[in-house]
Amino acid sequence: MINYASGKTVLQRNFNPLTSTGDASPGTRIYMYQSLMGVNVLKGGEFEPWLASAQKLSADGRTLTVDIDKKATWSDGKPVTAADVVFTFELVKKTPALDASGVSFSSVTAQGEKTVVFQFDKPAFTQVASILQQYIVPEKYWANQKNPVTFTNPDPVGSGPYTLKRFDPQQVSLTLRDDYWRSKIQVKQIRLPVVNSATEISQLTSGQEDLSGGAIPNLEKQYVDKDPAKNGYFYPTYGSLILVFNHDRGVLKDVRLRKAVELAIDRQQLIQLVTQLGATPISQTGLDAATQGKWLDPAYKDAVKTDLAAAKSQLQQAGYTFSGGKAVKDGKQLTLNYIEVSDFADSVQRARIIADQLGKIGIKVNVQPLAQGTYTDTRAKGDFDLASYGLAYGAVPWQVYNPLLNSQFAGTAKGGVAQTNNYLRWRDKSTDDLLNQLANSGDEQTQIQLTRKLEKIIVDQVPFVTLSNITAGCAWSARNWTGFPDKSNPYAICAPWNGGPAFENVLAQLKPVK
């Protein structure tokens, strides 16, 4: 049994791997559907084959050739073909709500049964990773779907190692394919239930639960130390945790207010009170010097230090006065609404600590815990002031910054569909220009220079506030299975929701306890 950490209390029968709204049920991606390749954060963003066995970008960056693994098949026994890949990309390109990365290829064609060729009008050096991480669906089952955004795909046919065995609103049950083509996996059955965080440690120690991708408070003391031989974990750096401003809210358009928030937050206190293994304050750029060092301007490598006096000074410059401990303008206290997922107890706790910290400079913060579905909808529509967000590192920083900061993804897409990337509603021509230049650059030194110019905008304009790095992985129980990764054997990130082949690689290493 695996805690997928979906944040849902009730599951919907939705196995659409193309949706970017978070509506898909646990087990959809990774277990049943796959992308062409993954990006291995533990190896500096190297590409790792999955559905595709090889890829090659031309010297001018305008032609990408991808070879589909000759062994790859769908769970109905049919081969995964180049036509399936072409269909998927054409579908995503013509459906803005599915186009999370905004990759701008001019054409995609099949050359034979197992080779796909992408053509670009401009060099696409930084876009390769986004293409390779696109999840692929079979044309046979999707070609006649009138609305691929709302299609719930209740009876999924995928290329991954598992198929749907049973679904109910509290659990997804999967069974291993007898004909799976890529890995030899001994885990025949997987259950992905809704997990009550209050009982999770007891489920792990009893062997009812084998692996958790959730956040277990004080993990080492409460779990690992009680039986180090059987209780373990692995949480390497995966990305960064940021506090998002909604720039469509008038008051948050003032950079002085944003800087005040940045200066008032005590990042070390957040880490101490909301325990996350391996977390540490990092650069305001959102890049961790330990894993993203070559991209990071040395001037910005350190985390922002808490300075309440400087924070209050920023508010005063923005026209606020202080009365009775309140930051006031036009007779009203500065008040912000902070949304968070109600089922993530650690995240709600973090939001409340931030609210207390901002209260020290007179800002009132209303923390609004919302059910996962309501939270996703509220954030996408922009009905908030503050929200937390996790950035996952990729092959290059452009993968982090482009969907987050490109005005192409701000607000709503064509047809009024809420966007699911630039929640900030950040619209800045200088940012867009740098992102576009990065997308067209194939020289690493030029990419570094352009990335550092973006970092300066982030530091000077504070479109978001970086809180810490993110460590992603799992806590595991060796009562039923052995072979999990740990610090001494860090072969893969074991977060059960982590995209790419990493978790499949973990499953392939597991052996039953005799």
Residue, then its C-alpha position, 0 to 999 in steps of 0.5 A: m500500500i502506498n500513500y500517494a499524497s494526493g491531498k484528496t479526501v474523496l477520489q474521482r474516477n478521472f484517469n486523464p493524464l493530459t489534464s494539468t489541473g490536478d484532477a487526475s486520480p492517483g495512479t494515472r501518471i507514472y503507473m499507467y501513463q508515461s512521458l517520452m523521457g524523464v529528467n533525473v534531478l539527482k544527476g543534474g537534470e540528465f534525460e532518462p529514457w522511458l517511452a522513448s529510447a533516444q533523442k537528438l537535437s540538430a546542431d541548429g536547434r530546429t529539428l528534434t528526432v525522437d525514437i520510440d522504444k521498439k518494445a513499448t506497448w499499450s496495455d491492450g497489447k498494441p504497440v506504441t507508435a509514432a502516430d500516437v505521439v504525433f496525435t498527442f502533441e497535435l491534440v495538446k497544441k490545439t487545446p490551450a487548457l492542456d498546453a501546460s508548457g507552451v512548446s512552440f514546434s511548427s510541425v510534428t511528423a511520424q517517420g515510420e512506426k517508431t520515429v517522431v520528428f519535431q520541427f521548430d521555426k526558432p532554435a528550441f534548445t531549452q524546450v527539449a525537456s518540456i517535449l520529452q516530459q509530455y505524457i502520451v495517450p493512444e490515438k485509438y481511444w482518444a481520437n473521437q473525444k470531443n472534449p479532451v479537457t473534461f474527458t475522465n478516461p474512466d477505463p484507461v489504456g496506458s503504456g505503463p506497468y499497471t492497469l486499473k483493477r478497481f476504483d472506489p472513492q477511497q482507493v485506486s487499486l492497480t495490477l501489474r501487466d503480465d506483458y509489461w515491456r520495460s522493467k521486471i517488477q515483482v510488486k504485483q498489486i498496488r493500492l493507493p488509498v486516501v490516507n489519514s495522516a493521523t494514523e499513518i505512522s501506525q500503518l507504516t509500523s504495522g506493515q499495512e502501508d509500505l511507502s508514503g509520499g506524504a509529509i510526516p511531522n518529525l519523521e526521524k523521532q516519531y518514526v525512524d528512531k523507533d525501529p531503524a532497521k525497518n523504518g527508513y526514508f530518502y528525501p533529496t532536494y527536488g526543487s523550491l518552495i515559494l510564496v505566490f503573490n496574485h499580481d492582479r490584486g491591486v495592493l500587490k502590484d506595489v513592489r514595496l509591499r512585496k518586499a515587506v512580505e519578503l523581509a518579514i518572513d522568518r524562513q528558519q522558524l518555518i523550517q523548525l516548526v514545520t519539519q521537512l527533512g533536509a530543508t534549508p533557506i535558499s536564494q530568493t531566485g528559487l534556485d538552490a546553490a547546492t544543485q543549481g549552482k552553475w546557473l546562480d549569480p553568486a551575488y544572489k546565492d544567500a537567502v534573504k535575512t529577516d529584517l522587520a524594521a526594513a519591512k516596516s520601512q517598505l510599508q511606510q514608503a508604500g503609504y502605510t502608517f502604523s496604529g495599534g500594531k496595524a499597517v493602515k492606509d485610508g483607514k483600513q488595515l492591510t489584509l491579505n487572504y492566503i489559501e492552502v489545501s486543508d488536507f495538508a496539515d503541515s502546509v496549513q501550519r506553515a500558512r498560519i506561521i507566515a500569518d503570524q510573522l506578517g502580523k508583526i509588521g501589521i499585516k492581517v492574513n486570513v488563512q483559508p484552508l480549502a479542499q483540494g478541488t476547491y483550492t485548485d479551482t480558486r488558485a487557477k481563477g485567481d481568487f486569492d492574495l497569497a498561496s504556496y507553490g512548489l517548483a520542481y527543478g528540470a534540465v535547465p532553469w528555463q523549465v522552472y521560470n517559463p511556465l511560472l513567469n511567462s505572461q503567456f500563461a497568466g490569467t486565462a487561456k483562449g475560451g476563458v479556461a483558467q491557467t494552471n501555471n502562471y498563478l502569479r498573473w506576472r506580466d512583464k515584458s523584460t521577463d518575457d524577452l529573456l525567457n524567449q531569448l533563453a528558449n532560442s539559445g543553445d550555448e550554455q554560457t549564454q543561457i547562464q548569462l540570460t538566467r542571471k538577468l532573470e534572477k535580477i528581476i526576481v530579486d529586484q521585483v519580487p514576483f514571489v518569495t522563496l521560502s526554502n528548498i523542497t526535498a521530495g521522496c518517501a518514508w518506507s517500511a521494510r516489513n514487506w519489501t526491501g530495496f528502497p533508496d536511502k542516503s547510502n544508495p540514492y539511486a532514485i527519488c522515491a516520491p510516488w507522485n514524482g514524474g518520469p521513470a524514477f518511481e518505476n525504477v524504485l518498484a523494479q528494485l523492490k524484493p519481497v521479504k521472505 
